[in-house]
Amino acid sequence: MSGPVPRARLDTREQWPPVVSVAPYLLLAILTAITVAEKRSSGGLTVDLVLCGLAALWMLCMVTLRPAWRESPPAMAVFFTVLMAIMTVLVVRDPWWGFFAPAGYLYAFRLILWPWRLLGVAVVAALAGTAQASAIGKTTLLGFVVYLAVVAANILPMCGFAWFARRSRERNDQREQALREAREANRRLEASLAENAGLHERLVAQAREAGIMDERQRMAREIHDTLAQGLTGIITQLQAAEQAEDDTADWRRHVTAATRLARESLTEARRSVHALRPEPLETARLSEALTGVAGRWSALHGLAVEVTTTGTARPMEREVEVALLRTAQEALANVARHARATRVGVTLSYMENEVALDVRDDGCGFDPAKMTGERTETGGGFGLVAMRQRIEGLSGTLQVESEPGAGTGVSACVPAAPAEVSA
């Protein structure tokens, strides 16, 4: 048998029902009236009235006027014991006091802790059974057996009801506890998801900032390698021309060199501006833009490029399309500068959640293990390292497969979230 359960887990959760406050007094009043009507012409009425008054005063002082005492198991044990003693005397004197049993059951279920509740219910049921068997003679064995049977017929069902009520309450407590734990788990999960979402946003923002910084560094290197050096050469040639005013041939040579350097620097400036804003993507999809880039590259270098698109072409986010287009342009530029290839192929593959770009050639190849810093054996400037940074900035991957004499393959793969369609 389990030990007593703390009071707060049993009854204090519920309000004190009005029926528990009113029913005992109502039953007491009705039974008192019956007692007065039955014993008005006979003796002993005074004792009954004193007992009835004592029962009413006891319930009033211990329970009705002292709500806080209901939470005290010792106080309620004393209250119930005294009330049952008064009821015992009344039942022995007048059997109709067995009808006071419902009040006893209410107090037993509400005020007595488990497992003592079973004892309280059994006492009330025994008094009710005694009242019901008052007309049975108990001096004979048969009469006593019948009396015990009547008492047992009251005790067993009521104790069984108390047991099942207790089990039902425990199951309800367990369900409520499980619901509380589930709600707390959901709350913690929501807080964790919110925290993860905030962390993800910060990581994305940091990745974008890092990508912007990488792009700025790349442009700074390009400007330093081309425009700055060209402007420095122009200044040097013009200064030399100033010093050669008396020598017309030397003066003209320096001015011509400065003019040539200025034209070359202008070409580099236009190329840099074009690299910042991929014009092919302004009027065409990525697959069409790649075809255009490959066509212009072929016309410039006299080497055909085979462009293949697999899967269903669809608009991608601008950052994805720009990254893949720039990767293709840089890979083709590396082929032109270093590969000495006879065949070049570009493949754009649309998959369910990713889009991949492959640029391959049959040129001289190189050893990827010898790549160092931001300049590699395949070229300087932008380079494979810069391509990798651009792709990984979009949570993608860049793989380079090559070996001397066996050609080169550059494969870029990025998550392909579809572009948002403006309303």
N, C-alpha and C positions, 0 to 999 in steps of 0.2 A: 504494500500500500504506500502510495507516495506521501511525502510530508506535506505540511500545511503550505498553501500558496500565499504569498503576500497579499494583504487585503486590497491593495490598490489594483491588483490584477484581476479581482473578482467582481466587486460590486460598485466601487467608487466611480467607475467609468460611466455608469448610468445614473440618471436622476432617480431620486427616491419616488417611486410611483405613488400617486394619490391613493390607489386601492390599498396599499400597505398601511397608509396612515388612517384611512377611514374604516376599512372592513373590520378590523378587530373591535373597534368601539361599537360599530353597528351590530355585530354579532353579540357582543356583550350586552348591549341594551335589549335586544330581542329576547335573549335567553333570560335576562333578569326579569323582563316583563312576564315571560312564561312562568318563571319561578314564583313570582308574586301571585299570578293568577292561580297556580296550582296549590300554593301553600298558604294562601291568605287565611283559610279557616283552620289550618293545622299549625302545630308548633314548629320551631326551628327556622322560621323565616329570617329571624334577625341574624343568625349565623351566616345564612346564604347572602344576605344583603351586605354584611360586613366583608365577606370574601369577594363579592362582586365589586364593591367599592375599592377594596385593596388592589384587585387586579387592574381596575381602571387607573387608579393613582400610580401604580407601579409602571404601567405602560406609558403614562403621561410623563412621569419624571425621568424615566430611564431612556426613552426612545424619542417621543414626540418633541419634548422641550429641550433635549440634549442631542442635536444632530451630530455633534462631534464625537459623542460616545459611541455612535454606530461603528466608528472606525477602530474602536478598542476591543480586541478579542476578549480580554479578561472581563471587561465590563459587560459585554454582551453574553458571555457565558453565565455570569451571575444572574443577569436579567432573565435569560431563558430558563435557567434552573428554577428560580423562584416562581416564574409564571407557570411552569409545568407542575410545580408542587401545589399551587393554588388550584389549577385545573384538575389535578388528581383528586383533591378533596371534594371539589364540586361534582366530578363525575361519580365518585363513590356515593355522595349524598343524593344526587339526582342524575339519572342516566342521560336526560336530554342535553346535558352539558357536553356530550360527545360532539354536538354540532359546533362547538367552539374549535374543533380540530383544524378547520381551514386557516384560522388565525395563527395557530401554532405552526402549521406548515409554512405560511408566509414568513414568519420570523425565522424559522429554521433555515429556509433557503436563502434569506437575505442577510442574516446576521451571524450565522455560525460558519466557521472555517472548515474546510475539508481537512481531514476525514471525519472530524467530529460532527459534521453535518449529518452523516448517516445515522449516528447515535441519536441526534435530536429528532430526525424524521421518524426513527423507530419508536421513540418514546411517545411522540404524538400519535402515531398509528396504533400503538398498544393501548393508549387511553381511548381512542376512537373505537377500537375493537372491543374493549372492556365495556364501553357504553352500549354497543350493539348487542353484546351477549349478556346484558344484565338480567334478562328473563330466564336465562338458562341456569338450571341448578348445577352447582359445581361440587356438590357433595359426593356425587357418584363419579365413577371412572369415565363413563360415557359422556356425562355432562362436562367434565373437565377437559376431555379430549375435544369435544365440540367447541368449548370456549377457546382452547388453544388454536383450533383450526380457524375460528373467526378472527382471532388476533393475528395469526399468520397471514390470513387473506388480506389484512390491512397493511401489515409491515412489508411483506415481500414486494407487492407492486410499487409502493411508495419509495422504498429503498432502491428498487430497480430504476424507477423514474429519476431519482436523485443521481444515481450512477450515470445513466445515459445523459442527463443534463450536464453533468460534470464533464463527460467526454466531449459532448458537443461544444461546451465552452472552451475546452483545451484546443479542439480543432479550429474554432474561430480565432482563438489567440494565435495559433500557429499561422493561419492564413493572413491575419492582420500583420503579424511580424514579417511574414514573407513579402507582403505588399509594401510594408515600410522599407524593407531591405531592397526590394526591386526599385521603389521610387528613389531611394538614396543612390542605388547603383546607376539609375538613369540620370540622376542629377550630376553624379561624378562623371558619367560618360559624356553628357552634354558639355560640362565644363572642360573636359579633356578635348573634345572635338573643337570647341571654340578656341581653346589654347593652341591646338594643332593648326587650326585654320589661320590664326594670327601669325603663328610661326612660319607657316607656308607662305603667307603673303610677304612676310619680312624676307624670307629666303629668296622668293621670286624677285622682290625689289632689289635685293643685294646682287642677285645674278644679273639683272638688267643693268644696274649701275656698273658692275664689273665689265659687262659687255660694252657699255658706252665708253668706259675708260680704256678698254683694250682697243676700241676703234679709234679713239683719239690718239693713243700711242702709235697705232699703225699709220694714221695720217701724218703724225709728226715725223715719223721715220721717212715716209715717202717725200714729204716736203723738204726735209733735210737732205735726202739723197738726190733730189731732182731740182726743185725750184731754188732752194737756198744755194746750192752749189752753182747752179746756172747764173743766178744773180751775182754771186761772188766773182764768177768768171767774167761777166759783163763789166763789172766795176774795174776789175784788173785790166781788161783790154782797153777800156776808155782812159784809164789813168796812163797806160802805156802810150796810147795815141796822143795824149796831151804832151807827153815828153818827146814825141817824134814829130813835132810840128814842122821842123826844117827838112825832114826826110819824107817826101810825099809818098813813096812806095811803102815805106814802113808804116806810115800813118794810115794809109788805105788798108793795109793788111790787118792792122789792129781793129779798125772800124768794121771791116768785113767779118772778122771773128766775133766781135761783139754782136753784130746783127744776127749771125748764125746762132749764137748762144741764146739771144732773145727769142728767136723763132722756136728753138728747141724747148725753151722754158715755157713759152706759150702753149706749145703742144702738150707738155707735161701738165700744165695747169688745167687745160681742157680735159685731159684724161682723168685727173684727180676729181674734178667736178663731176664728170660722168660716173666715176666710181662711187661717189657719194649718193647719187640719185639714179637708181637703175631704170633708165627710161624704157627699156623693153617691157617692164612689168606694168607700166602705166596704161598700155593699150592692149596687152595680151596676157593670156594665162602663162603659168610657169613653163609648161611644156612647149608652148609656142615661142616664149621668150628664149628658151634654150635652143630651139631650132634656129632662131634668128642669130643668136650669138655664135653658134657653130657655123652658120653660113658665112658670117662676116670673117670669122677666124680662118675658114677654108679659103676664102677669096684672098686674104692677106698672105697666107703661108703656102698656098698651092697644094694643100693636102686635105682630101675629103674627110668629113667627120660623119659617122653613121649615128643618127639620133633615134632612139627607140623609147616609146612610152608604153608601159604595161599598167593594167588596172584601169579604173574609171577616173579620168582626170576631173578634179574638182577644185574650187577656190580654197586656198589655205590662208592662214594668217599672214600678214605682210612680212613679219619678221622671219617666218619660215621660208617664204618664197625668196626673200632677199638673200638670206644666208645660203640657200642652195644655189641660187644664180651666181653669187660671188664665188662660191666654192668651184663651180664649173668653170668660171672665167679664169680663176687662178690656176686650176689644174691644167686647162688648155694652154695658159701662158707658160707654165712649167714645161709642158710638152714641146712647145715651140722653141724654148730657150735651150733645153738640155737633152730631150729624149732621142732626137734623130730618128723619129718613128716613121713607118710607112703606112700604118693603119691606126686609126683613132676611133673609139666608140664611146658614146654617152647614152646611158640608160636611166630613165626616170621611172620609178616603180611606186604606184599608189597602192598602199595596203589599207587594211581596215582602220588601224590606229596609228600608222606610221607612213612616212614617205621617204624613199631612199633614192640617192643619186650615186651612180657609178660612172667614173671616167677611167678608161683603160687604154693603153697603147702598147705597141710591140717594140718599143725603143730599147735603148741600151740599159735602162734600169739603173738602180743604185742600191746601196746597202742601208736600209733604214736605221740600223743600229749605230751608224756613224753620224746621225743627225745631232747637232749640238746647238744650244741657245735658240735664237730666233732666226738663225741662218743655217741652211742645210746644204747638203751637196746637190740638192735639186734646185737651188736658187736662193736669192736673198729677198729683202723687202718683206712683202706679205708673208710668204713662206708657208710651209705645212703647219708649223706651230700656230701661226695666226689663224689658219683655217680651222684647226682643231679647237682653238679657243672660241671662235665664232659658233661652231656647231655645239660644243659642250655648254655654251651659254644658253642654249635652248633645250637643255637636258637631253641632247642627242649624243651620238658617237661618231667618231671619224677613224677609219682604219686605212692603213697604207700597206699594200702588199707589193713587194718589189725585190728583185735581186739582180745583180749585174748580168746583162745579156738576156734577161727574160722579161723585159717590159715592166710596166708599173700599173697598178690599179688603185684608185682612190675611191673609197666608199663612205658616203655620209648618210646617216639615218637619224631622223628627228621625229618626235611625236607630231602628229598631224591633226591638230584641232581645226575643224572647219571654220572658215571666216564667217563672222557675224553679218547677217544680211540686214542692211539698214532699212527702216520702215519707209 
